[in-house]
Amino acid sequence: MSAHGQLPQDLDPDRPSGARVYDFFLGGGSNFAVDRELGRRVLSVAPDMRLSALANRACLHRVIRMCLAQGVRQFLDVGCGIPSIGPPHELAQRLDPTARVVYVDSEPVAVTHGELVLEGNPNTAIVQADLRDIDGVLAAADVRRLLDRDQPTAVLMFAVLHHVPDRDDPSALIRAYLESFAPGSFLALTHLTADHAPEIMRAVFDLLPTDPHPGKSRSRAELEALLTGLDLVDPGVVPIAQWRPERGDLDLQPTAPLGYAAVVRKP
């Protein structure tokens, strides 16, 4: 399970974890039999879900390259999952060794694995926190140590906001994170949708764990509403594989797109 064969004390290996199922879709090894079983059940109702996960990771890489090209050198990846297969810090620090990356996740297994992956890398850290507790996230020692809030920062919310119900006001969360950093900062997100395959997405959400949060797909109109009044970067809210695709990226386009991507900028 880990480089040292150790597990978090509060980990239940008999309960599937969203972070580990996503790791399974990406082809990682940080998952248990129970996660692979759930992943296979999801793939049985949504065969393109693995393709969507790969498209999501490719989009994340495109966003990081765009942010670096815009002079951003620090990244806050909230709801990061397990940073093992093509994680942001590897790409960002390969392109600029001074880049700083802080990961945030509420799942103990994601944090434990992250600590192992990031060991010995002084410009990265992982924090256990709920992304909805923005004050707690920003007050974390590693966030304060690595991220200068007076400098442009990219906040990454990939495949996580569909776990934030309307009652927790995801629109206010997006604005609060963006406002917490300097002008020139970006916030990038991807989000599951039922716009193109409603029956498939309903079946997927029926399978996904409802603890700690039930999932919610959102339409393109709902996502645009969450971002109303913000400076939306071209091409706007589009299927994940269609956000500024590079060579080969459209090969990752599912028959029916299962998610959208969008990036906003703080002027």
N, C-alpha and C positions, 0 to 999 in steps of 0.2 A: 504493500500500500504506500509506503513512503521510503525515502532513501535510507532511513534508519530503522525501518520496520516498526515504527511507533505509531500509535493512534491517539487522537485526542481522548481524554478521559471521558468526556461527555458525548462521545460519538456512539450512535446506535447503528451497527453494521447491518441490521435487519430492516432499516427504514431507508428508502431511496432518498437521494439528495439531488436537488435541481442542479447544483454545481457539478456533481459527479456524472449525472446523466448527460449534461452538456459536454463534459470532457469525453464521455463515450462517443458522442456524435462526432467530435473532432478527431477521434482516433487516439485519444490519450490513454494512459494506463492508470490514472488516479481514480479508479472506480471499483465498486464491488459487484458481485454477482447480482445483487438485488437491483442495482442501478442499470446493469446491462439488460436485465429482464424487462424493466420498465422501458428502457430505450428501445428494445425490440418491439414491445407492445405499441409504443408510439409510432415506430416505423411501419408497423402493420396497418395502421389507419392513415398515416401520413408518410408515404414512402419518400417524399422529397424533404423530410425534416433534416436529414443529415446534410443534404445539399444546401439547405437554408442555413444551417450552422456554419458550413464552410464559407458561404457567401457573406455571412455576418462577420466572420473573422477577416475575410479579404477586405470588406468595407472598412473595418476598424483600421487595418493597415493603411488604406488610402487616406483616411481621415488624419492619421498620425503624420503621414508624409506631407499632407496639405498644411497641417498646423506648423510643422517644423519649417516649411517653406515661408510661412507667414511670421516667422521669428519666435514662435512659442517654444519654450524649452522646459516646461513643467506640465505634468499631466496628473489628474486625479481620476482614477478609474473606480467608480462606485458601482457596487453590485458586480464585482469583477469575476466571480467564480474562481476556479482554480487556475492560476496564471502559469500554465505549463506548456500548452501547444501554441506557438507563435504569439507569446504575450507582448503587450505594448513596450515593456522596458527593453526587450531584446532588440526590437526594430528601432526604437527611438535612440537607444545608446549606440547601436551600430552606425546610425547616421550622424549622431552627435553624442560623443562620450560624456558631455556635460549634462545631458538631459536627465531630469529627475522625475521619478514616477512613484506615486503613492497609490496603492490598491486599498479598497474598502469592501468588506463583505461581512454579512451577519452570520454566515455558516461557519462553525468551528473548523470543519474539515478543510474548507477553502483557505482559511487563515493558517492552519497548521501546515498545509502543503506549500502555501505561499512563503512562509518563513523558511522552509527548507530550500525552495527554489531560489530565494533571494539572498541566502546566506552569503556573506562576504561581499555583497554589492552595496557600497555606502550611499549610492544615489537612489536607492529604492527601499520601500518598506511596505508592509501590509498591516492594516488596522482592522480589528473586529468592531464593527458598529453597524447600526441600521441606517441606511441612506436617508430615511425620513427624519432622523435626528441630526439635522444639519449642524446645529451648534455643537453637538458631541463630536461629529466628524471633524469639524474645523478646529476644535480644541485639542484633538488628539496630539500627543507629543511628537509623533513622527510627521504628522501633517505640518505642524508649526516648524519643525526642524528643516524639512525639505522643500516646502512650498512657500515662496515669498508672495503674499497676497497683493503686493503692489506691482507684481509683474504679470504679464498675460499668461493665462493658464488654460489648458484644454480639459474640460470636465467630460468624461466619457460615461455614458449611460447606455451600454449596449445590452439589449435583450433583458432589461430589468424592470422598466416602467410598467410592463403588463402585469407585474406583481404588486403594483401600487394601486389600490382601489380609489374610486372617485372621492370617497369620504376623506382620504388623506391628501386631496388637492394636489395632484401631480403638477399642474400648471404653476402653482405657487412654489413648489419645490424647484422646478426648472429655473424660475426667476431668481429664487434665493441663492442657488448655487452660482448662477451667472453673475449676480450682483456682488457676490463675495470676493470676486477677483477683479483685477485691473481692466481698464478699457483695452480692447484688442483680444480679450479672452473668447474662447469658443465653448459651446456645449453641443455634443454630438450624441444622438440617440438612435437606437433601432427598437422596433416594437412589433409584436405579432399582430396580424390582422385577419379578419374573416371576410374581407371584401371580395376575395377572388375564389375562395373555397370554404364557404360557411359550414358545410357539413363536416368537412375534414377538421376544421379548427374546433368545432364543437366537440368532436370525438377526442381531439388532443387534450382539451381542457378538462374533459371528463376523466382522463387518465392521470393528469398531473396532480401532485400532492397539493392539498389546500392549506397545509400548515407550512410556514407560518402565515401565508397570505394566499387567498384564492386568486387565481389568474383572471385577467380580463383582456380580451382582444379589443382593439379600437380601430375604427374606420379611419380612412384618410381625412375625412371631414373632422372627426373628433381630434385627431392629432394636430391638424391645422388650427383647431380651436385652442388646444393647449398652448400653442406657440403664437397666438394672436398678439400683434404689436411688437414682436421681437424681430430682429434683423435676420431674416432667413437667408442662408447662403444658397446660391444656385446649385443644383436644380430644384430646390424646395423639398417637399415631402414626396418621395418616389420609392418604388420597390427597391429593396436593399441592393440587389445586383446592378441596379441602374443609377446608383449614386456615383457619378463621375467614374464610370468603369474604365479600367485599363485593359490592356491586351489579355485575353483569356478570361476576364472576370465574367463576361456574359455567359460563358460556359457553365457558370454556377447559378444561372437563372432557372428556378423551378418552373414547371409547366404552368402552375398557378402560384404567383408570388404569395408567400406566407407572412411577409413582414415588410415594413417601411423603414426607411432611413431619413434622417433630417439633421441638419447642422444649423445652429444659430450663433450669431456673433454679437459681442458687446461692443458697440461703436466706440 
